[in-house]
Amino acid sequence: MPIFTLLLEGGYLLIQEFYSVLVFLVLGGGFAIVVLSTAWLVRPKNPSPEKLCTYECGVDTQGPTWVQFKISYFLYALVFLVFDVETVFLYPFAVMFKEFGAPALIAVGIFLIILVVGLWYEWKEGALEWK
């Protein structure tokens, strides 16, 4: 017995509703394979030393090209991203506050508590201190 017969609903297969998603995935995957294959085919086979040298603004670099990166920049960006996404999730709630009722208020309160605990942890670990 095929698995598709188990998905019958009103005489129609539920899987038929997802054919467009399947076509999208096949076309997207095919496009990615074609692009990567083309890039592999046209890449330089024997790059010259000039091609392999480090290039920065048209001027040869002086000193080491691998410089240590301060991780605090990255941590600030991540914390900003988390709280930026938080505001995106809070806007719909603020707009529809009266229609949602008490259960939504409790859910948003839990959401905010989790974020405040995360901010407290980041602060406690010293990730927000500029050194």
Distance bins in CASP14 RR format, pairs under 12 A and 6 or more apart:
PFRMAT RR
TARGET T0000
AUTHOR 0000-0000-0000
RMODE 2
METHOD distances of the structure
MODEL  1
1 7 0 0 0 0 0 1 0 0 0 0 0
1 8 0 0 0 0 0 1 0 0 0 0 0
2 8 0 0 0 0 0 1 0 0 0 0 0
2 13 0 0 0 0 0 1 0 0 0 0 0
2 15 0 0 0 0 0 1 0 0 0 0 0
3 13 0 0 0 0 0 1 0 0 0 0 0
3 14 0 0 0 0 0 1 0 0 0 0 0
3 15 0 0 0 0 1 0 0 0 0 0 0
4 11 0 0 0 0 0 1 0 0 0 0 0
4 12 0 0 0 0 0 1 0 0 0 0 0
4 13 1 0 1 0 0 0 0 0 0 0 0
4 14 0 0 0 0 1 0 0 0 0 0 0
4 15 1 0 1 0 0 0 0 0 0 0 0
4 16 0 0 0 0 1 0 0 0 0 0 0
4 18 0 0 0 0 0 1 0 0 0 0 0
5 11 0 0 0 0 0 1 0 0 0 0 0
5 12 0 0 0 0 0 1 0 0 0 0 0
5 13 0 0 0 0 1 0 0 0 0 0 0
5 14 0 0 0 0 0 1 0 0 0 0 0
5 15 0 0 0 0 0 1 0 0 0 0 0
6 13 0 0 0 0 1 0 0 0 0 0 0
6 14 0 0 0 0 1 0 0 0 0 0 0
6 15 0 0 0 0 0 1 0 0 0 0 0
7 13 1 0 1 0 0 0 0 0 0 0 0
7 14 1 0 1 0 0 0 0 0 0 0 0
7 15 1 0 1 0 0 0 0 0 0 0 0
7 16 0 0 0 0 1 0 0 0 0 0 0
7 17 0 0 0 0 1 0 0 0 0 0 0
7 18 0 0 0 0 0 1 0 0 0 0 0
8 14 1 0 0 1 0 0 0 0 0 0 0
8 15 0 0 0 0 0 1 0 0 0 0 0
8 16 0 0 0 0 0 1 0 0 0 0 0
9 15 0 0 0 0 0 1 0 0 0 0 0
9 16 0 0 0 0 0 1 0 0 0 0 0
9 17 0 0 0 0 1 0 0 0 0 0 0
10 16 0 0 0 0 0 1 0 0 0 0 0
13 19 0 0 0 0 1 0 0 0 0 0 0
15 21 0 0 0 0 0 1 0 0 0 0 0
15 22 0 0 0 0 1 0 0 0 0 0 0
16 22 0 0 0 0 0 1 0 0 0 0 0
18 24 0 0 0 0 1 0 0 0 0 0 0
18 25 0 0 0 0 1 0 0 0 0 0 0
19 25 0 0 0 0 0 1 0 0 0 0 0
19 26 0 0 0 0 0 1 0 0 0 0 0
20 26 0 0 0 0 0 1 0 0 0 0 0
20 27 0 0 0 0 0 1 0 0 0 0 0
21 27 0 0 0 0 0 1 0 0 0 0 0
21 28 0 0 0 0 0 1 0 0 0 0 0
22 28 0 0 0 0 0 1 0 0 0 0 0
22 29 0 0 0 0 0 1 0 0 0 0 0
23 29 0 0 0 0 0 1 0 0 0 0 0
23 30 0 0 0 0 0 1 0 0 0 0 0
24 30 0 0 0 0 0 1 0 0 0 0 0
24 31 0 0 0 0 0 1 0 0 0 0 0
25 31 0 0 0 0 0 1 0 0 0 0 0
25 32 0 0 0 0 0 1 0 0 0 0 0
26 32 0 0 0 0 0 1 0 0 0 0 0
26 33 0 0 0 0 0 1 0 0 0 0 0
27 33 0 0 0 0 0 1 0 0 0 0 0
27 34 0 0 0 0 0 1 0 0 0 0 0
28 34 0 0 0 0 1 0 0 0 0 0 0
28 35 0 0 0 0 1 0 0 0 0 0 0
28 36 0 0 0 0 0 1 0 0 0 0 0
29 35 0 0 0 0 1 0 0 0 0 0 0
29 36 0 0 0 0 1 0 0 0 0 0 0
29 37 0 0 0 0 0 1 0 0 0 0 0
30 36 0 0 0 0 1 0 0 0 0 0 0
30 37 0 0 0 0 1 0 0 0 0 0 0
30 38 0 0 0 0 0 1 0 0 0 0 0
31 37 0 0 0 0 0 1 0 0 0 0 0
31 38 0 0 0 0 0 1 0 0 0 0 0
32 38 0 0 0 0 0 1 0 0 0 0 0
32 39 0 0 0 0 0 1 0 0 0 0 0
33 39 0 0 0 0 0 1 0 0 0 0 0
33 40 0 0 0 0 0 1 0 0 0 0 0
34 40 0 0 0 0 0 1 0 0 0 0 0
34 41 0 0 0 0 0 1 0 0 0 0 0
35 41 0 0 0 0 0 1 0 0 0 0 0
35 42 0 0 0 0 0 1 0 0 0 0 0
36 42 0 0 0 0 0 1 0 0 0 0 0
36 43 0 0 0 0 0 1 0 0 0 0 0
37 43 0 0 0 0 0 1 0 0 0 0 0
43 51 0 0 0 0 0 1 0 0 0 0 0
44 50 0 0 0 0 0 1 0 0 0 0 0
44 51 1 0 0 1 0 0 0 0 0 0 0
44 52 0 0 0 0 1 0 0 0 0 0 0
45 51 0 0 0 0 0 1 0 0 0 0 0
46 52 0 0 0 0 0 1 0 0 0 0 0
47 53 0 0 0 0 0 1 0 0 0 0 0
50 60 0 0 0 0 0 1 0 0 0 0 0
53 59 0 0 0 0 0 1 0 0 0 0 0
53 60 1 0 0 1 0 0 0 0 0 0 0
53 61 0 0 0 0 1 0 0 0 0 0 0
53 65 0 0 0 0 1 0 0 0 0 0 0
54 60 1 0 0 1 0 0 0 0 0 0 0
54 61 1 0 1 0 0 0 0 0 0 0 0
54 62 0 0 0 0 0 1 0 0 0 0 0
54 63 0 0 0 0 0 1 0 0 0 0 0
54 64 0 0 0 0 0 1 0 0 0 0 0
54 65 1 0 1 0 0 0 0 0 0 0 0
54 66 0 0 0 0 1 0 0 0 0 0 0
54 67 0 0 0 0 0 1 0 0 0 0 0
55 61 0 0 0 0 1 0 0 0 0 0 0
55 65 0 0 0 0 1 0 0 0 0 0 0
56 62 0 0 0 0 1 0 0 0 0 0 0
56 63 0 0 0 0 0 1 0 0 0 0 0
56 65 1 0 0 1 0 0 0 0 0 0 0
56 67 0 0 0 0 0 1 0 0 0 0 0
61 67 0 0 0 0 0 1 0 0 0 0 0
69 75 0 0 0 0 0 1 0 0 0 0 0
69 77 0 0 0 0 0 1 0 0 0 0 0
70 76 0 0 0 0 1 0 0 0 0 0 0
70 77 0 0 0 0 0 1 0 0 0 0 0
70 130 0 0 0 0 1 0 0 0 0 0 0
70 131 0 0 0 0 1 0 0 0 0 0 0
71 77 0 0 0 0 0 1 0 0 0 0 0
71 78 0 0 0 0 0 1 0 0 0 0 0
71 126 0 0 0 0 0 1 0 0 0 0 0
71 127 0 0 0 0 1 0 0 0 0 0 0
71 131 0 0 0 0 0 1 0 0 0 0 0
72 78 0 0 0 0 0 1 0 0 0 0 0
72 79 0 0 0 0 0 1 0 0 0 0 0
72 122 0 0 0 0 0 1 0 0 0 0 0
72 125 0 0 0 0 0 1 0 0 0 0 0
72 126 0 0 0 0 1 0 0 0 0 0 0
72 127 1 0 0 1 0 0 0 0 0 0 0
72 128 0 0 0 0 1 0 0 0 0 0 0
72 129 0 0 0 0 1 0 0 0 0 0 0
72 130 1 0 0 1 0 0 0 0 0 0 0
72 131 1 0 0 1 0 0 0 0 0 0 0
73 79 0 0 0 0 0 1 0 0 0 0 0
73 80 0 0 0 0 0 1 0 0 0 0 0
73 127 0 0 0 0 0 1 0 0 0 0 0
73 130 0 0 0 0 0 1 0 0 0 0 0
73 131 0 0 0 0 0 1 0 0 0 0 0
74 80 0 0 0 0 0 1 0 0 0 0 0
74 81 0 0 0 0 0 1 0 0 0 0 0
74 127 0 0 0 0 0 1 0 0 0 0 0
75 81 0 0 0 0 0 1 0 0 0 0 0
75 82 0 0 0 0 0 1 0 0 0 0 0
75 122 1 0 0 1 0 0 0 0 0 0 0
75 123 0 0 0 0 0 1 0 0 0 0 0
75 125 0 0 0 0 1 0 0 0 0 0 0
75 126 0 0 0 0 1 0 0 0 0 0 0
75 127 1 0 1 0 0 0 0 0 0 0 0
75 128 1 0 0 1 0 0 0 0 0 0 0
75 129 0 0 0 0 0 1 0 0 0 0 0
75 130 0 0 0 0 0 1 0 0 0 0 0
75 131 0 0 0 0 0 1 0 0 0 0 0
76 82 0 0 0 0 0 1 0 0 0 0 0
76 83 0 0 0 0 0 1 0 0 0 0 0
76 122 0 0 0 0 1 0 0 0 0 0 0
76 126 0 0 0 0 0 1 0 0 0 0 0
76 127 0 0 0 0 1 0 0 0 0 0 0
76 128 1 0 0 1 0 0 0 0 0 0 0
76 129 0 0 0 0 0 1 0 0 0 0 0
76 130 0 0 0 0 1 0 0 0 0 0 0
76 131 0 0 0 0 0 1 0 0 0 0 0
77 83 0 0 0 0 0 1 0 0 0 0 0
77 84 0 0 0 0 0 1 0 0 0 0 0
77 127 0 0 0 0 0 1 0 0 0 0 0
78 84 0 0 0 0 0 1 0 0 0 0 0
78 85 0 0 0 0 0 1 0 0 0 0 0
78 118 0 0 0 0 0 1 0 0 0 0 0
78 119 0 0 0 0 0 1 0 0 0 0 0
78 122 0 0 0 0 1 0 0 0 0 0 0
78 127 0 0 0 0 1 0 0 0 0 0 0
78 128 0 0 0 0 0 1 0 0 0 0 0
79 85 0 0 0 0 0 1 0 0 0 0 0
79 86 0 0 0 0 0 1 0 0 0 0 0
79 115 0 0 0 0 0 1 0 0 0 0 0
79 118 0 0 0 0 1 0 0 0 0 0 0
79 119 1 0 0 1 0 0 0 0 0 0 0
79 121 0 0 0 0 0 1 0 0 0 0 0
79 122 1 0 1 0 0 0 0 0 0 0 0
79 123 0 0 0 0 1 0 0 0 0 0 0
79 125 0 0 0 0 0 1 0 0 0 0 0
79 126 0 0 0 0 0 1 0 0 0 0 0
79 127 1 0 0 1 0 0 0 0 0 0 0
79 128 1 0 0 1 0 0 0 0 0 0 0
80 86 0 0 0 0 0 1 0 0 0 0 0
80 87 0 0 0 0 0 1 0 0 0 0 0
80 119 0 0 0 0 0 1 0 0 0 0 0
80 122 0 0 0 0 0 1 0 0 0 0 0
80 128 0 0 0 0 0 1 0 0 0 0 0
81 87 0 0 0 0 0 1 0 0 0 0 0
81 88 0 0 0 0 0 1 0 0 0 0 0
82 88 0 0 0 0 0 1 0 0 0 0 0
82 89 0 0 0 0 0 1 0 0 0 0 0
82 111 0 0 0 0 0 1 0 0 0 0 0
82 114 0 0 0 0 0 1 0 0 0 0 0
82 115 1 0 0 1 0 0 0 0 0 0 0
82 116 0 0 0 0 0 1 0 0 0 0 0
82 118 0 0 0 0 1 0 0 0 0 0 0
82 119 0 0 0 0 1 0 0 0 0 0 0
82 121 0 0 0 0 0 1 0 0 0 0 0
82 122 0 0 0 0 1 0 0 0 0 0 0
82 127 0 0 0 0 0 1 0 0 0 0 0
83 89 0 0 0 0 0 1 0 0 0 0 0
83 90 0 0 0 0 0 1 0 0 0 0 0
83 112 0 0 0 0 0 1 0 0 0 0 0
83 115 1 0 0 1 0 0 0 0 0 0 0
83 116 0 0 0 0 0 1 0 0 0 0 0
83 118 0 0 0 0 0 1 0 0 0 0 0
83 119 1 0 0 1 0 0 0 0 0 0 0
83 122 0 0 0 0 0 1 0 0 0 0 0
83 128 0 0 0 0 0 1 0 0 0 0 0
84 90 0 0 0 0 0 1 0 0 0 0 0
84 91 0 0 0 0 0 1 0 0 0 0 0
84 115 0 0 0 0 0 1 0 0 0 0 0
85 91 0 0 0 0 0 1 0 0 0 0 0
85 111 0 0 0 0 0 1 0 0 0 0 0
85 115 0 0 0 0 1 0 0 0 0 0 0
86 93 0 0 0 0 0 1 0 0 0 0 0
86 108 0 0 0 0 0 1 0 0 0 0 0
86 109 0 0 0 0 0 1 0 0 0 0 0
86 111 1 0 0 1 0 0 0 0 0 0 0
86 112 1 0 0 1 0 0 0 0 0 0 0
86 113 0 0 0 0 0 1 0 0 0 0 0
86 114 0 0 0 0 1 0 0 0 0 0 0
86 115 1 0 1 0 0 0 0 0 0 0 0
86 116 0 0 0 0 0 1 0 0 0 0 0
86 118 0 0 0 0 0 1 0 0 0 0 0
86 119 0 0 0 0 1 0 0 0 0 0 0
87 93 0 0 0 0 0 1 0 0 0 0 0
87 94 0 0 0 0 1 0 0 0 0 0 0
87 111 0 0 0 0 0 1 0 0 0 0 0
87 112 0 0 0 0 0 1 0 0 0 0 0
87 115 0 0 0 0 0 1 0 0 0 0 0
88 94 0 0 0 0 0 1 0 0 0 0 0
89 104 0 0 0 0 0 1 0 0 0 0 0
89 107 0 0 0 0 0 1 0 0 0 0 0
89 108 0 0 0 0 1 0 0 0 0 0 0
89 109 0 0 0 0 0 1 0 0 0 0 0
89 111 1 0 0 1 0 0 0 0 0 0 0
89 112 0 0 0 0 0 1 0 0 0 0 0
89 114 0 0 0 0 0 1 0 0 0 0 0
89 115 0 0 0 0 1 0 0 0 0 0 0
90 96 0 0 0 0 0 1 0 0 0 0 0
90 97 0 0 0 0 0 1 0 0 0 0 0
90 104 0 0 0 0 0 1 0 0 0 0 0
90 105 0 0 0 0 0 1 0 0 0 0 0
90 107 0 0 0 0 0 1 0 0 0 0 0
90 108 1 0 0 1 0 0 0 0 0 0 0
90 109 0 0 0 0 0 1 0 0 0 0 0
90 111 0 0 0 0 1 0 0 0 0 0 0
90 112 0 0 0 0 1 0 0 0 0 0 0
90 115 0 0 0 0 1 0 0 0 0 0 0
91 97 0 0 0 0 0 1 0 0 0 0 0
91 108 0 0 0 0 0 1 0 0 0 0 0
92 99 0 0 0 0 0 1 0 0 0 0 0
92 100 0 0 0 0 1 0 0 0 0 0 0
92 104 0 0 0 0 1 0 0 0 0 0 0
92 108 0 0 0 0 0 1 0 0 0 0 0
93 99 0 0 0 0 0 1 0 0 0 0 0
93 100 1 0 0 1 0 0 0 0 0 0 0
93 101 0 0 0 0 0 1 0 0 0 0 0
93 103 0 0 0 0 0 1 0 0 0 0 0
93 104 1 0 0 1 0 0 0 0 0 0 0
93 105 0 0 0 0 1 0 0 0 0 0 0
93 106 0 0 0 0 0 1 0 0 0 0 0
93 107 0 0 0 0 1 0 0 0 0 0 0
93 108 1 0 1 0 0 0 0 0 0 0 0
93 109 0 0 0 0 1 0 0 0 0 0 0
93 111 0 0 0 0 1 0 0 0 0 0 0
93 112 0 0 0 0 0 1 0 0 0 0 0
94 100 0 0 0 0 0 1 0 0 0 0 0
94 104 0 0 0 0 0 1 0 0 0 0 0
94 105 0 0 0 0 0 1 0 0 0 0 0
94 108 0 0 0 0 1 0 0 0 0 0 0
95 104 0 0 0 0 0 1 0 0 0 0 0
96 104 0 0 0 0 1 0 0 0 0 0 0
96 105 0 0 0 0 0 1 0 0 0 0 0
96 108 0 0 0 0 0 1 0 0 0 0 0
97 104 1 0 0 1 0 0 0 0 0 0 0
97 105 1 0 0 1 0 0 0 0 0 0 0
97 108 0 0 0 0 1 0 0 0 0 0 0
98 104 0 0 0 0 0 1 0 0 0 0 0
98 105 0 0 0 0 0 1 0 0 0 0 0
99 105 0 0 0 0 0 1 0 0 0 0 0
100 106 0 0 0 0 0 1 0 0 0 0 0
100 107 0 0 0 0 1 0 0 0 0 0 0
100 108 0 0 0 0 1 0 0 0 0 0 0
101 107 0 0 0 0 0 1 0 0 0 0 0
101 108 0 0 0 0 0 1 0 0 0 0 0
102 108 0 0 0 0 0 1 0 0 0 0 0
102 109 0 0 0 0 0 1 0 0 0 0 0
103 109 0 0 0 0 0 1 0 0 0 0 0
103 110 0 0 0 0 0 1 0 0 0 0 0
104 110 0 0 0 0 0 1 0 0 0 0 0
104 111 0 0 0 0 0 1 0 0 0 0 0
105 111 0 0 0 0 0 1 0 0 0 0 0
105 112 0 0 0 0 0 1 0 0 0 0 0
106 112 0 0 0 0 0 1 0 0 0 0 0
106 113 0 0 0 0 0 1 0 0 0 0 0
107 113 0 0 0 0 0 1 0 0 0 0 0
107 114 0 0 0 0 0 1 0 0 0 0 0
108 114 0 0 0 0 0 1 0 0 0 0 0
108 115 0 0 0 0 0 1 0 0 0 0 0
109 115 0 0 0 0 1 0 0 0 0 0 0
109 116 0 0 0 0 1 0 0 0 0 0 0
109 117 0 0 0 0 0 1 0 0 0 0 0
110 116 0 0 0 0 0 1 0 0 0 0 0
110 117 0 0 0 0 0 1 0 0 0 0 0
111 117 0 0 0 0 0 1 0 0 0 0 0
111 118 0 0 0 0 0 1 0 0 0 0 0
112 118 0 0 0 0 0 1 0 0 0 0 0
112 119 0 0 0 0 0 1 0 0 0 0 0
113 119 0 0 0 0 0 1 0 0 0 0 0
113 120 0 0 0 0 0 1 0 0 0 0 0
114 120 0 0 0 0 0 1 0 0 0 0 0
114 121 0 0 0 0 0 1 0 0 0 0 0
115 121 0 0 0 0 0 1 0 0 0 0 0
115 122 0 0 0 0 0 1 0 0 0 0 0
116 122 0 0 0 0 0 1 0 0 0 0 0
116 123 0 0 0 0 0 1 0 0 0 0 0
117 123 0 0 0 0 0 1 0 0 0 0 0
117 124 0 0 0 0 0 1 0 0 0 0 0
118 124 0 0 0 0 1 0 0 0 0 0 0
118 125 0 0 0 0 1 0 0 0 0 0 0
118 127 0 0 0 0 0 1 0 0 0 0 0
118 128 0 0 0 0 0 1 0 0 0 0 0
119 125 0 0 0 0 0 1 0 0 0 0 0
119 126 0 0 0 0 0 1 0 0 0 0 0
119 127 0 0 0 0 0 1 0 0 0 0 0
119 128 0 0 0 0 1 0 0 0 0 0 0
120 126 0 0 0 0 0 1 0 0 0 0 0
120 127 0 0 0 0 0 1 0 0 0 0 0
120 128 0 0 0 0 0 1 0 0 0 0 0
121 127 0 0 0 0 1 0 0 0 0 0 0
121 128 0 0 0 0 0 1 0 0 0 0 0
122 128 1 0 1 0 0 0 0 0 0 0 0
122 129 0 0 0 0 0 1 0 0 0 0 0
123 129 0 0 0 0 1 0 0 0 0 0 0
END
